[in-house]
C-alpha cells in the first residue's frame, strides 16, 4: 500500500502548519457555517453540524510513522481532530489497551476476540475523557471561561476533571438519581453540580435553555460538533493496535448513538488517508432493554427512532431520545450488523462474565456490550472466525450498586489455621455445587 508522505514527527511541528479543518457543515442539507459554537443548522433544516476536514492535506501530513512518533495519547491523531492550538489539553487520554480476550473468546465460542478497554482511560476511567479533551481544547480556543454539560455521570466526571486541569470554571448537570460513585467522582473536582429531578432527556432540555442564556460552553450542546469527534480516536487506536488493519466486526454500546457513528467515521478516515486498507467492517450496537429506542427501531425495520422513558440499571446509556439514533441505524444496516438489547439481569451477568474471564471490571454499559456480544454469538450473528472487537467504555468502580447482592461475600475466619482450613473446604464445596448446578 502506498504510504502518505512522512513529514511531521511531533505534535508541535504538525500544529504549526495550520489546522486541517475549515468549517461546519449540516449533515442533512449540506449548509456550511463558520467554526463557532453552534451545533444545528439554524438557517435551513435544523440538522446536526459536523466538522469539515481537508483529507488531501491530512494525507500529505501524516503517515503511520509520524503517528507512531507522536504523543502516547489521543493527540497523536491531532491532524484528524478539530483543535488548532499547538498546545491542546493533554491529560494522557487515550491509547488504552486492546486486549486479546482468549478466555472470554473460548467461553463464547469465538476464535479472535479483543476488548478495547476504556475502563482504564485517563483521567476519569471512561471514554468520555476523549470527547471532553477535544471539547475543552476547542472551548478554550473559542474564548469560553465556563464549561458545562448534561450528563448521565461519566461525562460530568470528565468535564469536571479536565476543566480543573485547564483552569476553567465548571458547572455540570446530572439526574438526581445517579450512582453514588459517579456523583462523588464529579464533586471531588469542586465544580458546581446541579442534580436535576428528572431523567437525562429532561436534564438535556434544561441545559439547552441554559446554554442559550448563560453563554457557557456546553460540551455536548453548542460544542457538540467538536466534542463528538473525540470518539473517532477509539477507531484510530483499534486500527493501529491491530497492526494498521481494521477488524471484521465491532460491538459497542449505544446511548445517543454518537460513539457508534464516530468509530465508523474514524475507520473511514484512515482508509481515505491511506493509513489502512479498505475493508467491510460489521457494526453491531448494544442497548439495555429498559432504554432501547434504537434497538426497537432496528428490529421493527423503521428509519426513525421513537423516544422512550428510561428504566434500567444501565444509567450511563439511558438516553430515551438519542440524537444520533437514525445514523446508528443506518450504519448497522449498511454494514450488515445488528442492534440488540438485553435485560438488567443479563447486564449484571455480562459484568460478571467479563470480570471472571478477563479481569476487567466494567460498569453497566460494558455489561450491556458483553451481554449483547454473547446474545449475538448464540444467535449465530457473529462468525466465530471473525476478528471481533468489543468496546468497554467505563469502569465498574463507578457503578458498584449494580452488582451488590449478585456476587459472593468474604469468608470471615479466626486468625487460626484450623479456621482457615474449614473455610477453604466450605468454599470448595460451594464451588462444586455451583459447577454442578451450572452443568445441569
Secondary structure in CASP SS format (residue, H / E / C, confidence):
PFRMAT SS
TARGET T0000
AUTHOR 0000-0000-0000
METHOD secondary structure of the structure
MODEL  1
X C 1.00
X C 1.00
X C 1.00
X C 1.00
X C 1.00
X C 1.00
X C 1.00
X C 1.00
X C 1.00
X C 1.00
X H 1.00
X H 1.00
X H 1.00
X H 1.00
X H 1.00
X H 1.00
X C 1.00
X C 1.00
X C 1.00
X C 1.00
X E 1.00
X E 1.00
X E 1.00
X E 1.00
X E 1.00
X E 1.00
X C 1.00
X C 1.00
X C 1.00
X C 1.00
X C 1.00
X E 1.00
X E 1.00
X C 1.00
X C 1.00
X C 1.00
X C 1.00
X C 1.00
X C 1.00
X E 1.00
X C 1.00
X C 1.00
X C 1.00
X C 1.00
X C 1.00
X C 1.00
X C 1.00
X E 1.00
X E 1.00
X E 1.00
X E 1.00
X E 1.00
X E 1.00
X C 1.00
X H 1.00
X H 1.00
X H 1.00
X H 1.00
X H 1.00
X H 1.00
X H 1.00
X C 1.00
X C 1.00
X H 1.00
X H 1.00
X H 1.00
X H 1.00
X H 1.00
X C 1.00
X C 1.00
X C 1.00
X C 1.00
X C 1.00
X H 1.00
X H 1.00
X H 1.00
X H 1.00
X H 1.00
X H 1.00
X H 1.00
X C 1.00
X C 1.00
X C 1.00
X C 1.00
X C 1.00
X C 1.00
X C 1.00
X C 1.00
X C 1.00
X C 1.00
X C 1.00
X C 1.00
X C 1.00
X C 1.00
X C 1.00
X C 1.00
X C 1.00
X E 1.00
X E 1.00
X E 1.00
X C 1.00
X H 1.00
X H 1.00
X H 1.00
X H 1.00
X H 1.00
X H 1.00
X H 1.00
X C 1.00
X C 1.00
X C 1.00
X E 1.00
X E 1.00
X E 1.00
X E 1.00
X E 1.00
X E 1.00
X H 1.00
X H 1.00
X H 1.00
X C 1.00
X C 1.00
X C 1.00
X C 1.00
X C 1.00
X E 1.00
X C 1.00
X H 1.00
X H 1.00
X H 1.00
X H 1.00
X H 1.00
X H 1.00
X H 1.00
X H 1.00
X H 1.00
X H 1.00
X H 1.00
X H 1.00
X H 1.00
X H 1.00
X C 1.00
X C 1.00
X C 1.00
X C 1.00
X E 1.00
X E 1.00
X E 1.00
X E 1.00
X E 1.00
X E 1.00
X C 1.00
X C 1.00
X H 1.00
X H 1.00
X H 1.00
X H 1.00
X H 1.00
X H 1.00
X H 1.00
X H 1.00
X H 1.00
X H 1.00
X H 1.00
X H 1.00
X H 1.00
X C 1.00
X C 1.00
X E 1.00
X E 1.00
X E 1.00
X E 1.00
X E 1.00
X E 1.00
X E 1.00
X C 1.00
X C 1.00
X C 1.00
X C 1.00
X H 1.00
X H 1.00
X H 1.00
X H 1.00
X H 1.00
X H 1.00
X H 1.00
X H 1.00
X C 1.00
X C 1.00
X C 1.00
X C 1.00
X E 1.00
X E 1.00
X E 1.00
X E 1.00
X E 1.00
X C 1.00
X C 1.00
X C 1.00
X H 1.00
X H 1.00
X H 1.00
X H 1.00
X H 1.00
X H 1.00
X H 1.00
X H 1.00
X H 1.00
X H 1.00
X H 1.00
X H 1.00
X H 1.00
X H 1.00
X H 1.00
X C 1.00
X C 1.00
X E 1.00
X E 1.00
X C 1.00
X C 1.00
X C 1.00
X C 1.00
X C 1.00
X H 1.00
X H 1.00
X H 1.00
X H 1.00
X H 1.00
X H 1.00
X H 1.00
X H 1.00
X H 1.00
X H 1.00
X H 1.00
X H 1.00
X H 1.00
X H 1.00
X H 1.00
X H 1.00
X H 1.00
X H 1.00
X C 1.00
X C 1.00
X C 1.00
X C 1.00
X C 1.00
X C 1.00
X C 1.00
X E 1.00
X E 1.00
X E 1.00
X E 1.00
X E 1.00
X C 1.00
X C 1.00
X C 1.00
X C 1.00
X H 1.00
X H 1.00
X H 1.00
X H 1.00
X H 1.00
X H 1.00
X H 1.00
X H 1.00
X H 1.00
X H 1.00
X H 1.00
X H 1.00
X H 1.00
X H 1.00
X H 1.00
X C 1.00
X C 1.00
X C 1.00
X C 1.00
X C 1.00
X C 1.00
X C 1.00
X C 1.00
X C 1.00
X E 1.00
X E 1.00
X E 1.00
X E 1.00
X E 1.00
X E 1.00
X E 1.00
X C 1.00
X C 1.00
X E 1.00
X C 1.00
X H 1.00
X H 1.00
X H 1.00
X H 1.00
X H 1.00
X H 1.00
X H 1.00
X C 1.00
X C 1.00
X C 1.00
X C 1.00
X C 1.00
X C 1.00
X C 1.00
X C 1.00
X C 1.00
X C 1.00
X C 1.00
X C 1.00
X C 1.00
X C 1.00
X C 1.00
X H 1.00
X H 1.00
X H 1.00
X C 1.00
X C 1.00
X C 1.00
X C 1.00
X C 1.00
X C 1.00
X C 1.00
X H 1.00
X H 1.00
X H 1.00
X H 1.00
X H 1.00
X H 1.00
X H 1.00
X H 1.00
X H 1.00
X H 1.00
X C 1.00
X C 1.00
X C 1.00
X C 1.00
X E 1.00
X E 1.00
X E 1.00
X E 1.00
X C 1.00
X H 1.00
X H 1.00
X H 1.00
X H 1.00
X H 1.00
X H 1.00
X H 1.00
X H 1.00
X H 1.00
X H 1.00
X H 1.00
X H 1.00
X H 1.00
X H 1.00
X H 1.00
X C 1.00
X C 1.00
X C 1.00
X E 1.00
X C 1.00
X H 1.00
X H 1.00
X H 1.00
X H 1.00
X H 1.00
X H 1.00
X H 1.00
X H 1.00
X H 1.00
X H 1.00
X H 1.00
X H 1.00
X H 1.00
X H 1.00
X H 1.00
X C 1.00
X C 1.00
X C 1.00
X C 1.00
X C 1.00
X C 1.00
X C 1.00
X C 1.00
X E 1.00
X E 1.00
X E 1.00
X E 1.00
X E 1.00
X E 1.00
X C 1.00
X E 1.00
X E 1.00
X H 1.00
X H 1.00
X H 1.00
X C 1.00
X H 1.00
X H 1.00
X H 1.00
X C 1.00
X C 1.00
X C 1.00
X C 1.00
X C 1.00
X C 1.00
X C 1.00
X C 1.00
X C 1.00
X C 1.00
X C 1.00
X C 1.00
X C 1.00
X C 1.00
X H 1.00
X H 1.00
X H 1.00
X H 1.00
X H 1.00
X H 1.00
X H 1.00
X H 1.00
X H 1.00
X H 1.00
X H 1.00
X H 1.00
X H 1.00
X H 1.00
X H 1.00
X H 1.00
X H 1.00
X H 1.00
X H 1.00
X H 1.00
X H 1.00
X H 1.00
X H 1.00
X C 1.00
END
